[in-house]
């Protein structure tokens, strides 16, 4: 008998408000001196930064 492996559902975050996007961009620029073209880049980088710290 073969076991079926259930895939974990991918977590999708709700869309961010403009204020949240601005906060993320400001926090990243302030801490690390980097500017991101899209909020997705900033969020991805923020997640990597948090995971590494």
C-alpha distance matrix in Angstrom:
0.0 3.8 6.5 9.6 12.7 15.7 18.9 21.9 24.7 27.6 30.6 33.6 37.0 39.5 42.3 45.1 48.6 51.5 52.7 49.4 49.3 52.9 52.1 49.3 51.5 54.4 52.4 51.0 54.4 56.0 53.7 52.9 55.6 53.2 53.4 50.4 50.7 47.9 46.7 43.1 44.3 46.0 43.0 40.6 43.3 43.7 40.0 40.1 43.3 42.0 38.8 41.0 43.6
3.8 0.0 3.7 6.4 9.4 12.6 15.5 18.7 21.5 24.3 27.4 30.4 33.8 36.4 39.1 41.8 45.4 48.2 49.4 46.1 45.9 49.5 48.8 45.9 48.0 51.0 49.0 47.5 50.8 52.6 50.3 49.4 52.0 49.6 49.7 46.7 47.0 44.3 43.1 39.5 40.6 42.4 39.5 37.1 39.7 40.3 36.6 36.6 39.9 38.7 35.5 37.8 40.4
6.5 3.7 0.0 3.8 6.3 9.4 12.5 15.4 18.4 21.3 24.2 27.3 30.6 33.3 36.1 38.8 42.3 45.1 46.3 42.9 42.9 46.5 45.6 42.8 45.1 47.9 45.9 44.6 48.0 49.6 47.4 46.7 49.4 47.0 47.1 44.2 44.6 41.8 40.4 36.9 38.1 39.7 36.6 34.3 37.0 37.3 33.6 33.9 37.1 35.7 32.6 35.0 37.5
9.6 6.4 3.8 0.0 3.8 6.3 9.4 12.6 15.2 18.1 21.2 24.1 27.5 30.0 32.8 35.6 39.1 41.9 43.2 40.0 39.9 43.5 42.8 40.1 42.3 45.3 43.5 42.1 45.5 47.3 45.2 44.5 47.1 44.6 44.5 41.4 41.6 38.7 37.4 33.9 35.3 36.9 33.9 31.7 34.6 35.0 31.3 31.8 35.1 33.8 30.9 33.5 36.1
12.7 9.4 6.3 3.8 0.0 3.8 6.3 9.3 12.3 15.0 18.0 21.1 24.4 27.2 30.0 32.6 36.2 38.9 40.1 36.7 36.6 40.2 39.4 36.6 38.8 41.8 39.9 38.5 41.9 43.6 41.5 40.8 43.4 41.0 41.0 38.0 38.4 35.5 34.1 30.6 31.9 33.4 30.4 28.2 30.9 31.3 27.7 28.1 31.4 30.0 27.1 29.8 32.3
15.7 12.6 9.4 6.3 3.8 0.0 3.8 6.4 9.0 12.1 15.0 18.0 21.3 23.9 26.8 29.5 33.0 35.9 37.1 33.8 33.9 37.5 36.7 34.1 36.5 39.4 37.6 36.5 39.9 41.6 39.7 39.2 41.7 39.3 39.1 36.1 36.4 33.3 31.7 28.3 29.9 31.4 28.1 26.3 29.3 29.4 25.8 26.7 30.0 28.4 25.8 28.8 31.2
18.9 15.5 12.5 9.4 6.3 3.8 0.0 3.8 6.2 8.7 11.9 14.9 18.3 21.0 23.7 26.3 29.9 32.6 33.9 30.7 30.5 34.1 33.5 30.8 33.0 36.0 34.3 33.1 36.4 38.3 36.5 35.9 38.3 35.8 35.5 32.4 32.6 29.6 28.1 24.6 26.2 27.8 24.6 22.7 25.8 26.1 22.6 23.5 26.8 25.5 23.0 26.0 28.6
21.9 18.7 15.4 12.6 9.3 6.4 3.8 0.0 3.8 6.3 8.8 12.1 15.2 18.1 21.0 23.4 27.0 29.8 30.9 27.5 27.6 31.2 30.4 27.7 30.2 33.0 31.2 30.2 33.7 35.3 33.5 33.2 35.7 33.4 33.1 30.2 30.7 27.6 25.7 22.4 24.1 25.3 21.9 20.3 23.4 23.2 19.7 21.0 24.2 22.6 20.3 23.5 25.8
24.7 21.5 18.4 15.2 12.3 9.0 6.2 3.8 0.0 3.8 6.3 9.0 12.4 14.9 17.8 20.5 24.0 26.9 28.1 25.0 25.1 28.8 28.2 25.8 28.2 31.2 29.7 28.9 32.3 34.0 32.6 32.4 34.7 32.2 31.6 28.5 28.7 25.3 23.4 20.3 22.5 23.6 20.2 19.1 22.5 22.3 19.0 20.9 24.0 22.4 20.7 24.2 26.3
27.6 24.3 21.3 18.1 15.0 12.1 8.7 6.3 3.8 0.0 3.8 6.3 9.7 12.6 15.1 17.6 21.3 23.9 25.3 22.0 21.8 25.5 25.1 22.5 24.7 27.8 26.4 25.4 28.7 30.6 29.3 28.9 31.1 28.5 27.8 24.7 24.9 21.6 19.7 16.5 18.7 19.9 16.6 15.4 18.9 18.9 15.8 17.6 20.8 19.6 18.1 21.5 23.7
30.6 27.4 24.2 21.2 18.0 15.0 11.9 8.8 6.3 3.8 0.0 3.8 6.4 9.6 12.4 14.6 18.2 21.1 22.1 18.8 19.0 22.7 22.0 19.6 22.2 25.0 23.6 23.0 26.4 28.1 26.9 26.9 29.1 26.8 26.1 23.2 23.6 20.2 17.8 15.0 17.4 18.0 14.5 14.0 17.4 16.8 13.9 16.4 19.1 17.6 16.7 20.3 22.1
33.6 30.4 27.3 24.1 21.1 18.0 14.9 12.1 9.0 6.3 3.8 0.0 3.7 6.5 8.9 11.5 15.1 17.9 19.3 16.3 16.3 20.0 19.8 17.7 20.1 23.1 22.2 21.7 24.8 26.7 26.0 26.1 27.9 25.4 24.2 21.1 21.1 17.5 15.1 12.6 15.6 16.3 13.0 13.1 16.7 16.2 14.0 16.8 19.4 18.2 18.0 21.4 23.1
37.0 33.8 30.6 27.5 24.4 21.3 18.3 15.2 12.4 9.7 6.4 3.7 0.0 3.8 6.4 8.3 11.8 14.7 15.8 12.7 13.1 16.8 16.4 14.6 17.3 20.0 19.2 19.1 22.2 23.9 23.5 23.9 25.7 23.4 22.2 19.4 19.7 16.0 13.1 11.4 14.5 14.4 11.0 12.2 15.5 14.3 12.7 16.1 18.0 16.7 17.2 20.7 21.8
39.5 36.4 33.3 30.0 27.2 23.9 21.0 18.1 14.9 12.6 9.6 6.5 3.8 0.0 3.8 6.3 9.3 12.6 14.0 11.5 12.3 15.9 16.0 14.9 17.5 20.1 19.8 20.2 23.0 24.7 24.8 25.4 26.8 24.6 22.9 20.2 20.1 16.3 13.4 12.5 16.0 15.8 12.8 14.7 17.8 16.5 15.6 19.1 20.7 19.5 20.4 23.8 24.7
42.3 39.1 36.1 32.8 30.0 26.8 23.7 21.0 17.8 15.1 12.4 8.9 6.4 3.8 0.0 3.8 6.7 9.5 11.6 9.7 9.8 13.4 14.2 13.3 15.3 18.0 18.4 18.8 21.1 23.1 23.6 24.1 25.0 22.7 20.5 17.7 17.2 13.5 10.7 10.5 14.2 14.1 11.8 14.1 17.1 16.1 16.0 19.3 20.8 20.1 21.5 24.5 25.4
45.1 41.8 38.8 35.6 32.6 29.5 26.3 23.4 20.5 17.6 14.6 11.5 8.3 6.3 3.8 0.0 3.8 6.5 8.0 6.0 6.4 9.8 10.5 10.1 12.2 14.6 15.1 15.9 18.1 19.8 20.7 21.5 22.3 20.3 18.2 15.8 15.7 12.3 9.1 10.0 13.4 12.3 10.4 13.5 15.8 14.4 15.0 18.4 19.2 18.6 20.6 23.3 23.8
48.6 45.4 42.3 39.1 36.2 33.0 29.9 27.0 24.0 21.3 18.2 15.1 11.8 9.3 6.7 3.8 0.0 3.8 5.4 5.2 6.3 8.7 9.9 10.8 12.5 14.2 15.4 16.8 18.4 19.9 21.4 22.5 22.9 21.2 18.8 16.9 16.7 13.7 10.7 12.7 15.7 14.3 13.1 16.5 18.3 16.8 17.9 21.3 21.7 21.1 23.4 26.0 26.1
51.5 48.2 45.1 41.9 38.9 35.9 32.6 29.8 26.9 23.9 21.1 17.9 14.7 12.6 9.5 6.5 3.8 0.0 3.8 5.5 5.0 6.1 8.6 9.9 10.5 12.1 14.1 15.4 16.3 18.0 20.0 21.0 20.8 19.2 16.5 14.9 14.5 12.1 9.7 12.6 15.1 13.5 13.4 16.9 18.1 16.9 18.8 21.8 21.8 21.8 24.4 26.6 26.6
52.7 49.4 46.3 43.2 40.1 37.1 33.9 30.9 28.1 25.3 22.1 19.3 15.8 14.0 11.6 8.0 5.4 3.8 0.0 3.8 5.4 5.0 6.1 8.7 9.9 10.4 12.1 14.2 15.2 16.1 18.2 19.8 19.9 18.9 16.7 15.9 16.2 14.2 11.4 14.4 16.4 14.0 13.8 17.6 18.3 16.4 18.5 21.6 21.0 20.7 23.7 25.7 25.2
49.4 46.1 42.9 40.0 36.7 33.8 30.7 27.5 25.0 22.0 18.8 16.3 12.7 11.5 9.7 6.0 5.2 5.5 3.8 0.0 3.8 5.4 5.0 6.2 8.6 9.7 10.4 12.2 14.1 15.1 16.4 18.0 18.7 17.5 15.7 14.6 15.4 13.0 9.6 12.0 14.1 11.5 10.6 14.4 15.3 13.1 14.9 18.2 17.8 17.2 20.0 22.3 21.9
49.3 45.9 42.9 39.9 36.6 33.9 30.5 27.6 25.1 21.8 19.0 16.3 13.1 12.3 9.8 6.4 6.3 5.0 5.4 3.8 0.0 3.8 5.4 5.2 6.2 8.5 9.9 10.7 12.2 14.0 15.5 16.4 16.6 14.9 12.6 11.1 11.7 9.3 6.1 9.1 11.0 8.8 8.8 12.4 13.3 11.9 14.1 16.9 16.8 17.0 19.7 21.7 21.7
52.9 49.5 46.5 43.5 40.2 37.5 34.1 31.2 28.8 25.5 22.7 20.0 16.8 15.9 13.4 9.8 8.7 6.1 5.0 5.4 3.8 0.0 3.8 5.5 5.1 6.0 8.5 9.9 10.4 11.9 14.2 15.4 15.1 13.9 11.7 11.3 12.2 10.9 8.5 12.0 13.1 10.4 11.3 14.9 14.9 13.4 16.3 18.8 17.9 18.4 21.5 22.9 22.6
52.1 48.8 45.6 42.8 39.4 36.7 33.5 30.4 28.2 25.1 22.0 19.8 16.4 16.0 14.2 10.5 9.9 8.6 6.1 5.0 5.4 3.8 0.0 3.8 5.5 5.1 6.0 8.5 9.9 10.3 12.1 14.0 14.5 14.0 12.8 12.7 14.5 13.2 10.2 13.1 13.9 10.6 10.8 14.5 14.1 11.8 14.6 17.3 16.0 15.9 19.3 20.8 19.9
49.3 45.9 42.8 40.1 36.6 34.1 30.8 27.7 25.8 22.5 19.6 17.7 14.6 14.9 13.3 10.1 10.8 9.9 8.7 6.2 5.2 5.5 3.8 0.0 3.8 5.5 5.2 6.1 8.5 9.8 10.7 11.9 12.8 11.7 10.8 10.2 12.4 10.9 7.8 10.1 10.5 7.0 7.2 10.8 10.4 8.2 11.1 13.6 12.6 12.9 16.1 17.5 17.1
51.5 48.0 45.1 42.3 38.8 36.5 33.0 30.2 28.2 24.7 22.2 20.1 17.3 17.5 15.3 12.2 12.5 10.5 9.9 8.6 6.2 5.1 5.5 3.8 0.0 3.8 5.5 5.3 6.0 8.4 10.1 10.6 10.4 9.0 7.4 7.4 9.6 9.1 7.1 10.2 9.8 6.5 8.5 11.6 10.6 9.6 13.0 14.8 13.7 14.9 18.0 18.9 18.7
54.4 51.0 47.9 45.3 41.8 39.4 36.0 33.0 31.2 27.8 25.0 23.1 20.0 20.1 18.0 14.6 14.2 12.1 10.4 9.7 8.5 6.0 5.1 5.5 3.8 0.0 3.8 5.5 5.2 5.9 8.6 10.1 9.8 9.8 9.0 10.3 12.7 12.7 10.9 13.9 13.4 9.9 11.7 14.8 13.2 11.7 15.2 16.9 15.0 16.0 19.4 20.0 19.1
52.4 49.0 45.9 43.5 39.9 37.6 34.3 31.2 29.7 26.4 23.6 22.2 19.2 19.8 18.4 15.1 15.4 14.1 12.1 10.4 9.9 8.5 6.0 5.2 5.5 3.8 0.0 3.8 5.6 5.1 6.1 8.4 9.5 10.0 10.3 11.5 14.5 14.3 11.9 14.2 13.4 9.7 10.7 13.5 11.6 9.3 12.8 14.4 12.1 12.7 16.3 16.8 15.6
51.0 47.5 44.6 42.1 38.5 36.5 33.1 30.2 28.9 25.4 23.0 21.7 19.1 20.2 18.8 15.9 16.8 15.4 14.2 12.2 10.7 9.9 8.5 6.1 5.3 5.5 3.8 0.0 3.8 5.4 5.3 5.8 7.1 6.7 7.6 8.7 12.2 12.3 10.6 12.4 10.8 7.2 9.1 11.1 8.7 7.3 11.1 12.0 9.8 11.5 14.7 14.8 14.3
54.4 50.8 48.0 45.5 41.9 39.9 36.4 33.7 32.3 28.7 26.4 24.8 22.2 23.0 21.1 18.1 18.4 16.3 15.2 14.1 12.2 10.4 9.9 8.5 6.0 5.2 5.6 3.8 0.0 3.8 5.7 5.6 4.7 5.1 5.8 8.4 11.7 12.9 12.1 14.4 12.5 9.4 12.1 14.0 11.4 10.9 14.7 15.1 13.0 15.0 18.2 17.8 17.2
56.0 52.6 49.6 47.3 43.6 41.6 38.3 35.3 34.0 30.6 28.1 26.7 23.9 24.7 23.1 19.8 19.9 18.0 16.1 15.1 14.0 11.9 10.3 9.8 8.4 5.9 5.1 5.4 3.8 0.0 3.8 5.9 5.9 8.1 9.5 12.2 15.5 16.4 15.1 17.4 15.8 12.4 14.4 16.5 13.8 12.3 16.0 16.6 13.7 15.2 18.7 18.2 16.8
53.7 50.3 47.4 45.2 41.5 39.7 36.5 33.5 32.6 29.3 26.9 26.0 23.5 24.8 23.6 20.7 21.4 20.0 18.2 16.4 15.5 14.2 12.1 10.7 10.1 8.6 6.1 5.3 5.7 3.8 0.0 3.8 6.1 8.3 10.8 13.0 16.7 17.4 15.9 17.5 15.5 12.2 13.8 15.2 12.1 10.5 13.9 14.0 10.7 12.3 15.6 14.7 13.2
52.9 49.4 46.7 44.5 40.8 39.2 35.9 33.2 32.4 28.9 26.9 26.1 23.9 25.4 24.1 21.5 22.5 21.0 19.8 18.0 16.4 15.4 14.0 11.9 10.6 10.1 8.4 5.8 5.6 5.9 3.8 0.0 3.8 5.5 8.8 11.1 14.9 16.1 15.3 16.5 13.8 11.2 13.3 14.0 10.5 10.2 13.6 12.8 9.9 12.5 15.3 14.0 13.3
55.6 52.0 49.4 47.1 43.4 41.7 38.3 35.7 34.7 31.1 29.1 27.9 25.7 26.8 25.0 22.3 22.9 20.8 19.9 18.7 16.6 15.1 14.5 12.8 10.4 9.8 9.5 7.1 4.7 5.9 6.1 3.8 0.0 3.8 6.9 10.1 13.5 15.5 15.4 17.1 14.4 12.0 14.9 15.8 12.5 12.8 16.4 15.7 13.3 16.0 18.8 17.5 17.0
53.2 49.6 47.0 44.6 41.0 39.3 35.8 33.4 32.2 28.5 26.8 25.4 23.4 24.6 22.7 20.3 21.2 19.2 18.9 17.5 14.9 13.9 14.0 11.7 9.0 9.8 10.0 6.7 5.1 8.1 8.3 5.5 3.8 0.0 3.8 6.6 10.1 12.1 12.5 14.0 11.0 9.1 12.5 13.1 10.1 11.2 14.7 14.1 12.5 15.6 17.9 17.0 17.3
53.4 49.7 47.1 44.5 41.0 39.1 35.5 33.1 31.6 27.8 26.1 24.2 22.2 22.9 20.5 18.2 18.8 16.5 16.7 15.7 12.6 11.7 12.8 10.8 7.4 9.0 10.3 7.6 5.8 9.5 10.8 8.8 6.9 3.8 0.0 3.8 6.8 9.1 10.0 12.1 9.5 8.1 11.8 12.9 10.8 12.0 15.5 15.5 14.5 17.3 19.7 19.4 19.9
50.4 46.7 44.2 41.4 38.0 36.1 32.4 30.2 28.5 24.7 23.2 21.1 19.4 20.2 17.7 15.8 16.9 14.9 15.9 14.6 11.1 11.3 12.7 10.2 7.4 10.3 11.5 8.7 8.4 12.2 13.0 11.1 10.1 6.6 3.8 0.0 3.8 5.6 7.0 8.6 6.2 5.7 9.4 10.4 9.2 10.9 13.9 14.2 14.2 16.8 18.8 19.0 20.1
50.7 47.0 44.6 41.6 38.4 36.4 32.6 30.7 28.7 24.9 23.6 21.1 19.7 20.1 17.2 15.7 16.7 14.5 16.2 15.4 11.7 12.2 14.5 12.4 9.6 12.7 14.5 12.2 11.7 15.5 16.7 14.9 13.5 10.1 6.8 3.8 0.0 3.8 7.0 8.6 7.1 8.0 11.2 12.1 11.9 13.8 16.4 16.9 17.4 19.9 21.6 22.2 23.5
47.9 44.3 41.8 38.7 35.5 33.3 29.6 27.6 25.3 21.6 20.2 17.5 16.0 16.3 13.5 12.3 13.7 12.1 14.2 13.0 9.3 10.9 13.2 10.9 9.1 12.7 14.3 12.3 12.9 16.4 17.4 16.1 15.5 12.1 9.1 5.6 3.8 0.0 3.8 5.3 5.4 6.6 8.9 10.1 11.0 12.6 14.6 15.8 16.7 18.6 20.3 21.5 22.8
46.7 43.1 40.4 37.4 34.1 31.7 28.1 25.7 23.4 19.7 17.8 15.1 13.1 13.4 10.7 9.1 10.7 9.7 11.4 9.6 6.1 8.5 10.2 7.8 7.1 10.9 11.9 10.6 12.1 15.1 15.9 15.3 15.4 12.5 10.0 7.0 7.0 3.8 0.0 3.8 5.4 5.0 6.1 8.5 9.8 10.3 12.2 14.2 15.0 16.2 18.1 19.8 20.8
43.1 39.5 36.9 33.9 30.6 28.3 24.6 22.4 20.3 16.5 15.0 12.6 11.4 12.5 10.5 10.0 12.7 12.6 14.4 12.0 9.1 12.0 13.1 10.1 10.2 13.9 14.2 12.4 14.4 17.4 17.5 16.5 17.1 14.0 12.1 8.6 8.6 5.3 3.8 0.0 3.8 5.4 5.1 6.0 8.5 9.7 10.5 12.3 14.0 15.2 16.4 18.3 19.9
44.3 40.6 38.1 35.3 31.9 29.9 26.2 24.1 22.5 18.7 17.4 15.6 14.5 16.0 14.2 13.4 15.7 15.1 16.4 14.1 11.0 13.1 13.9 10.5 9.8 13.4 13.4 10.8 12.5 15.8 15.5 13.8 14.4 11.0 9.5 6.2 7.1 5.4 5.4 3.8 0.0 3.8 5.5 5.2 6.1 8.4 9.9 10.6 12.1 14.2 15.3 16.4 18.2
46.0 42.4 39.7 36.9 33.4 31.4 27.8 25.3 23.6 19.9 18.0 16.3 14.4 15.8 14.1 12.3 14.3 13.5 14.0 11.5 8.8 10.4 10.6 7.0 6.5 9.9 9.7 7.2 9.4 12.4 12.2 11.2 12.0 9.1 8.1 5.7 8.0 6.6 5.0 5.4 3.8 0.0 3.8 5.5 5.1 6.0 8.6 9.9 10.3 12.1 14.1 15.2 16.3
43.0 39.5 36.6 33.9 30.4 28.1 24.6 21.9 20.2 16.6 14.5 13.0 11.0 12.8 11.8 10.4 13.1 13.4 13.8 10.6 8.8 11.3 10.8 7.2 8.5 11.7 10.7 9.1 12.1 14.4 13.8 13.3 14.9 12.5 11.8 9.4 11.2 8.9 6.1 5.1 5.5 3.8 0.0 3.8 5.4 4.9 6.1 8.6 9.6 10.4 12.1 14.1 15.2
40.6 37.1 34.3 31.7 28.2 26.3 22.7 20.3 19.1 15.4 14.0 13.1 12.2 14.7 14.1 13.5 16.5 16.9 17.6 14.4 12.4 14.9 14.5 10.8 11.6 14.8 13.5 11.1 14.0 16.5 15.2 14.0 15.8 13.1 12.9 10.4 12.1 10.1 8.5 6.0 5.2 5.5 3.8 0.0 3.8 5.4 5.2 6.3 8.6 10.0 10.6 12.4 14.4
43.3 39.7 37.0 34.6 30.9 29.3 25.8 23.4 22.5 18.9 17.4 16.7 15.5 17.8 17.1 15.8 18.3 18.1 18.3 15.3 13.3 14.9 14.1 10.4 10.6 13.2 11.6 8.7 11.4 13.8 12.1 10.5 12.5 10.1 10.8 9.2 11.9 11.0 9.8 8.5 6.1 5.1 5.4 3.8 0.0 3.8 5.4 5.1 6.1 8.6 9.8 10.5 12.2
43.7 40.3 37.3 35.0 31.3 29.4 26.1 23.2 22.3 18.9 16.8 16.2 14.3 16.5 16.1 14.4 16.8 16.9 16.4 13.1 11.9 13.4 11.8 8.2 9.6 11.7 9.3 7.3 10.9 12.3 10.5 10.2 12.8 11.2 12.0 10.9 13.8 12.6 10.3 9.7 8.4 6.0 4.9 5.4 3.8 0.0 3.8 5.4 5.0 6.1 8.5 9.8 10.6
40.0 36.6 33.6 31.3 27.7 25.8 22.6 19.7 19.0 15.8 13.9 14.0 12.7 15.6 16.0 15.0 17.9 18.8 18.5 14.9 14.1 16.3 14.6 11.1 13.0 15.2 12.8 11.1 14.7 16.0 13.9 13.6 16.4 14.7 15.5 13.9 16.4 14.6 12.2 10.5 9.9 8.6 6.1 5.2 5.4 3.8 0.0 3.8 5.4 5.1 6.0 8.5 10.0
40.1 36.6 33.9 31.8 28.1 26.7 23.5 21.0 20.9 17.6 16.4 16.8 16.1 19.1 19.3 18.4 21.3 21.8 21.6 18.2 16.9 18.8 17.3 13.6 14.8 16.9 14.4 12.0 15.1 16.6 14.0 12.8 15.7 14.1 15.5 14.2 16.9 15.8 14.2 12.3 10.6 9.9 8.6 6.3 5.1 5.4 3.8 0.0 3.8 5.5 5.1 6.1 8.6
43.3 39.9 37.1 35.1 31.4 30.0 26.8 24.2 24.0 20.8 19.1 19.4 18.0 20.7 20.8 19.2 21.7 21.8 21.0 17.8 16.8 17.9 16.0 12.6 13.7 15.0 12.1 9.8 13.0 13.7 10.7 9.9 13.3 12.5 14.5 14.2 17.4 16.7 15.0 14.0 12.1 10.3 9.6 8.6 6.1 5.0 5.4 3.8 0.0 3.8 5.5 5.2 6.2
42.0 38.7 35.7 33.8 30.0 28.4 25.5 22.6 22.4 19.6 17.6 18.2 16.7 19.5 20.1 18.6 21.1 21.8 20.7 17.2 17.0 18.4 15.9 12.9 14.9 16.0 12.7 11.5 15.0 15.2 12.3 12.5 16.0 15.6 17.3 16.8 19.9 18.6 16.2 15.2 14.2 12.1 10.4 10.0 8.6 6.1 5.1 5.5 3.8 0.0 3.8 5.4 5.3
38.8 35.5 32.6 30.9 27.1 25.8 23.0 20.3 20.7 18.1 16.7 18.0 17.2 20.4 21.5 20.6 23.4 24.4 23.7 20.0 19.7 21.5 19.3 16.1 18.0 19.4 16.3 14.7 18.2 18.7 15.6 15.3 18.8 17.9 19.7 18.8 21.6 20.3 18.1 16.4 15.3 14.1 12.1 10.6 9.8 8.5 6.0 5.1 5.5 3.8 0.0 3.8 5.7
41.0 37.8 35.0 33.5 29.8 28.8 26.0 23.5 24.2 21.5 20.3 21.4 20.7 23.8 24.5 23.3 26.0 26.6 25.7 22.3 21.7 22.9 20.8 17.5 18.9 20.0 16.8 14.8 17.8 18.2 14.7 14.0 17.5 17.0 19.4 19.0 22.2 21.5 19.8 18.3 16.4 15.2 14.1 12.4 10.5 9.8 8.5 6.1 5.2 5.4 3.8 0.0 3.8
43.6 40.4 37.5 36.1 32.3 31.2 28.6 25.8 26.3 23.7 22.1 23.1 21.8 24.7 25.4 23.8 26.1 26.6 25.2 21.9 21.7 22.6 19.9 17.1 18.7 19.1 15.6 14.3 17.2 16.8 13.2 13.3 17.0 17.3 19.9 20.1 23.5 22.8 20.8 19.9 18.2 16.3 15.2 14.4 12.2 10.6 10.0 8.6 6.2 5.3 5.7 3.8 0.0
